[in-house]
Amino acid sequence: MNTTKYLKHLRYRRLLLKSFRRYSLYYYCIIGKIILIFLFLSFLLLFLSLLPLFYYCILVFHLNYCCFHSSNIIVSLTTTPIRFHYELPMTIHSLLTQTELPKEIRIYLSPTSTIINHKNLTLEHLKMYIKRLDSSKIISKLFDKIVQIRLEEQDYGPATKYLPIIKEYHLITTNISKSQAIIICDDDHYYHPYTISTLNKYSNKYKDSIVGFRGWRSKNKIIFHVVILYF
């Protein structure tokens, strides 16, 4: 009698252990799947968060190593003492990361007497502001190579961004000066990486034309005021 009870008890015990192992393995599989899904989602979120940075790094590498000085374009603009420290660094940074880089970026400041009194309106200060946005060595080298500050005695107001450079090349009578491409930019825009290449493309398509992204006809005179000009 005792032997029979013992065998029944042993049998039930084996069934319980088998069921426990079966369900334990099932729960372990579920927990394992949950952990794998959690890890996958974590890596996916990390990848998506780093994707813009990765794209930017590839873009900067491509722009500056593959397309360095790929155009014969001069970018001309002017600014004010206030914008020099805030908006201008963003604008210059956007021009240094173009798919087609200009051969020069000229910043015309006027009048000379006023600019000299502001001792922080220099290339060194501008470079320092841009370095806060992008500390890469490539941007620093590009800045040193193509960014210039030119002082003008006469203050033309907003027209300082195009009158001095047009006067300069108008006085030169060689064929090289007549074919010089010039882009006039504002100092408070962050330009798309394909800005210069797009203007260059349509300038080559429409010869002897001024190409711009935006313009309007004035009320008094039949002329076009273009925000970004290409000569």
HUMO-V59905 format. One record per backbone hydrogen bond with DSSP energy under -0.5 kcal/mol. CO is the residue of the C=O (numbers start at 1). NH is the residue of the N-H. E is the energy in kcal/mol with one decimal. If there is no record, write none. Layout:
CO NH E
CO NH E
This chain:
1 5 -2.1
2 6 -2.3
3 7 -2.2
4 8 -2.4
5 9 -2.6
6 10 -2.4
7 11 -2.4
8 12 -2.6
9 13 -2.1
10 14 -2.2
11 15 -2.3
12 16 -2.6
13 17 -2.5
14 18 -2.5
15 19 -2.7
16 20 -2.9
17 21 -2.6
18 22 -2.4
19 23 -2.9
20 24 -2.7
21 25 -2.5
22 26 -2.0
23 27 -2.8
24 28 -2.6
25 29 -2.0
26 30 -2.1
27 31 -2.9
28 32 -2.5
29 33 -2.5
30 34 -2.4
31 35 -2.4
32 36 -2.4
33 37 -2.7
34 38 -2.5
35 39 -2.6
36 40 -2.6
37 41 -2.7
38 42 -2.2
39 43 -2.5
40 44 -2.3
41 45 -2.6
42 46 -2.2
43 47 -2.4
44 48 -2.7
45 49 -2.1
46 50 -1.7
47 51 -1.3
48 52 -0.6
50 54 -2.7
51 55 -3.0
52 56 -2.4
53 57 -2.4
54 58 -2.4
55 59 -2.7
56 60 -3.0
57 61 -2.4
58 62 -2.8
59 63 -3.1
60 64 -2.3
61 65 -2.0
61 66 -0.6
62 66 -1.7
62 67 -0.9
63 67 -0.6
67 70 -1.4
67 101 -1.0
72 181 -0.8
73 103 -2.5
73 104 -1.3
74 183 -2.7
75 106 -3.5
76 185 -2.3
77 108 -2.8
80 84 -2.1
81 85 -0.6
82 85 -0.9
82 86 -0.6
83 86 -0.5
83 88 -2.8
86 90 -0.7
87 90 -0.5
87 91 -1.8
88 92 -2.8
89 93 -2.2
90 94 -2.0
91 95 -1.7
92 96 -1.5
94 97 -0.6
95 98 -0.7
99 101 -0.5
101 71 -0.9
104 75 -2.8
105 148 -2.9
106 77 -2.0
106 108 -0.6
107 109 -0.5
107 150 -2.6
108 79 -0.7
109 152 -2.8
111 115 -2.1
112 116 -2.4
113 117 -1.1
114 118 -1.0
115 118 -0.6
117 119 -1.2
118 121 -1.6
120 122 -1.0
122 126 -2.2
123 127 -2.8
124 128 -1.7
125 129 -2.0
126 130 -2.2
127 131 -2.2
128 132 -1.0
129 133 -0.7
130 133 -0.8
130 134 -2.6
136 140 -1.6
137 141 -2.5
138 142 -2.5
139 143 -2.5
140 144 -2.1
141 145 -1.6
142 146 -2.5
143 147 -1.9
146 105 -3.4
148 107 -2.2
150 109 -2.7
152 111 -0.6
152 112 -0.7
154 156 -0.7
156 159 -1.3
157 160 -2.0
158 161 -1.5
159 162 -1.9
159 163 -2.9
162 166 -2.0
163 167 -2.7
164 168 -2.2
165 169 -2.0
166 170 -1.9
167 171 -1.6
168 172 -0.6
174 178 -1.3
175 179 -1.3
177 180 -1.1
181 74 -2.2
182 231 -2.5
183 76 -3.1
183 185 -0.6
184 229 -0.6
189 191 -0.7
192 195 -2.1
193 99 -2.9
194 198 -2.2
195 199 -2.3
196 200 -2.7
197 201 -2.2
198 202 -2.1
199 203 -1.9
200 204 -2.0
201 205 -1.3
202 206 -2.5
205 207 -0.8
206 209 -0.8
209 211 -0.6
214 227 -1.7
214 228 -0.5
216 225 -2.1
221 223 -2.0
223 218 -1.6
224 226 -0.8
225 216 -0.9
227 229 -0.5
229 184 -2.3
230 211 -0.9
